[in-house]
């Protein structure tokens, strides 16, 4: 499945919804989309519920985002991580480093501006 992402600003956080395969071919776009949507001036939620595949390069982007959030005193959460995301985080032994939350409520997203990245 082809990678896609959409960023939404909801109150004091950015929600980056990602979908599809996050692999060697897509990790650069994932990193770029994340950088474009979030400059660490607020908290970040990455909605991983529609990620169908995650490899080590995608994991690298998640870890980099977590480090960046920590450096700037911000929080990062993974919303409804899919089975492929959970599996890779478990295999890497770092799942406990990420805050996991339930699905992102779409009602709040409609009130704020959306933009595809």
C-alpha positions as CSV (number, residue, x, y, z in Angstrom):
1,X,0.0,0.0,0.0
2,X,1.3,3.4,-1.0
3,X,2.4,5.8,1.8
4,X,0.4,8.9,2.6
5,X,0.1,11.4,5.4
6,X,-2.1,14.2,6.5
7,X,-1.4,16.8,9.2
8,X,-4.0,18.5,11.3
9,X,-3.5,21.1,14.1
10,X,-5.9,20.3,17.0
11,X,-5.6,22.8,19.9
12,X,-2.1,22.6,21.2
13,X,-0.9,19.6,19.2
14,X,-0.2,18.4,15.7
15,X,-1.8,15.1,14.6
16,X,0.1,13.4,11.7
17,X,-2.0,10.6,10.3
18,X,0.1,8.2,8.3
19,X,-1.1,5.3,6.2
20,X,0.4,2.5,4.0
21,X,3.8,1.1,4.0
22,X,6.6,2.9,5.7
23,X,9.7,1.3,4.3
24,X,13.0,2.3,2.7
25,X,11.2,3.8,-0.3
26,X,8.9,5.9,1.9
27,X,10.9,6.8,4.9
28,X,12.3,10.0,3.3
29,X,8.8,11.2,2.6
30,X,7.7,10.3,6.1
31,X,10.5,12.3,7.6
32,X,9.9,15.2,5.3
33,X,6.2,15.2,5.9
34,X,6.8,15.1,9.7
35,X,9.3,18.0,9.5
36,X,7.0,20.1,7.4
37,X,4.0,19.5,9.7
38,X,5.7,19.7,13.1
39,X,8.5,22.0,14.2
40,X,8.5,20.9,17.9
41,X,6.6,24.0,19.0
42,X,3.8,21.8,20.4
43,X,3.0,18.2,21.2
44,X,2.8,15.6,18.4
45,X,0.5,12.7,17.9
46,X,1.3,10.2,15.1
47,X,-1.8,8.3,14.1
48,X,-0.4,4.9,13.1
49,X,-3.7,3.0,12.9
50,X,-3.5,2.7,9.1
51,X,0.1,1.7,8.8
52,X,0.3,-1.6,6.9
53,X,4.1,-2.2,7.1
54,X,6.9,-0.6,9.1
55,X,10.6,-1.4,8.7
56,X,13.7,-0.2,10.4
57,X,13.9,3.0,8.4
58,X,10.3,3.9,9.4
59,X,11.2,3.1,13.0
60,X,14.2,5.4,12.7
61,X,11.8,8.3,11.8
62,X,9.7,7.5,14.9
63,X,12.7,7.4,17.2
64,X,14.1,10.7,15.7
65,X,10.7,12.4,16.3
66,X,10.7,11.1,19.9
67,X,14.2,12.4,20.5
68,X,13.3,15.8,19.0
69,X,10.2,16.0,21.2
70,X,12.3,15.3,24.3
71,X,14.9,17.8,23.4
72,X,12.2,20.5,23.1
73,X,10.2,19.5,26.2
74,X,7.3,18.2,24.1
75,X,5.3,15.0,24.2
76,X,4.8,12.5,21.4
77,X,2.2,9.8,21.3
78,X,1.3,7.1,18.9
79,X,-2.4,6.9,18.3
80,X,-3.9,3.4,17.8
81,X,-0.7,1.8,16.5
82,X,-1.5,-1.0,14.0
83,X,-0.2,-4.5,14.5
84,X,2.8,-4.0,12.2
85,X,3.8,-0.9,14.2
86,X,3.4,-2.7,17.5
87,X,5.4,-5.7,16.2
88,X,8.4,-3.6,15.1
89,X,8.4,-1.6,18.3
90,X,8.3,-4.9,20.3
91,X,11.1,-6.4,18.2
92,X,13.3,-3.4,18.8
93,X,12.5,-3.4,22.5
94,X,11.4,0.2,22.5
95,X,7.6,0.0,22.6
96,X,7.6,1.2,26.3
97,X,9.4,4.4,25.3
98,X,6.4,5.6,23.3
99,X,3.1,6.7,24.8
100,X,0.2,4.9,23.1
101,X,-3.2,6.4,23.0
102,X,-6.5,5.4,21.5
103,X,-7.9,6.5,18.1
104,X,-7.8,10.2,17.4
105,X,-11.3,11.7,17.5
106,X,-12.2,13.0,14.1
107,X,-14.8,15.5,15.5
108,X,-12.0,17.7,16.9
109,X,-10.1,17.6,13.6
110,X,-13.1,19.0,11.7
111,X,-13.0,22.2,13.7
112,X,-9.4,22.9,12.8
113,X,-7.7,23.3,9.5
114,X,-6.4,20.2,7.7
115,X,-3.7,20.0,5.1
116,X,-2.2,17.2,3.3
117,X,1.6,17.0,3.4
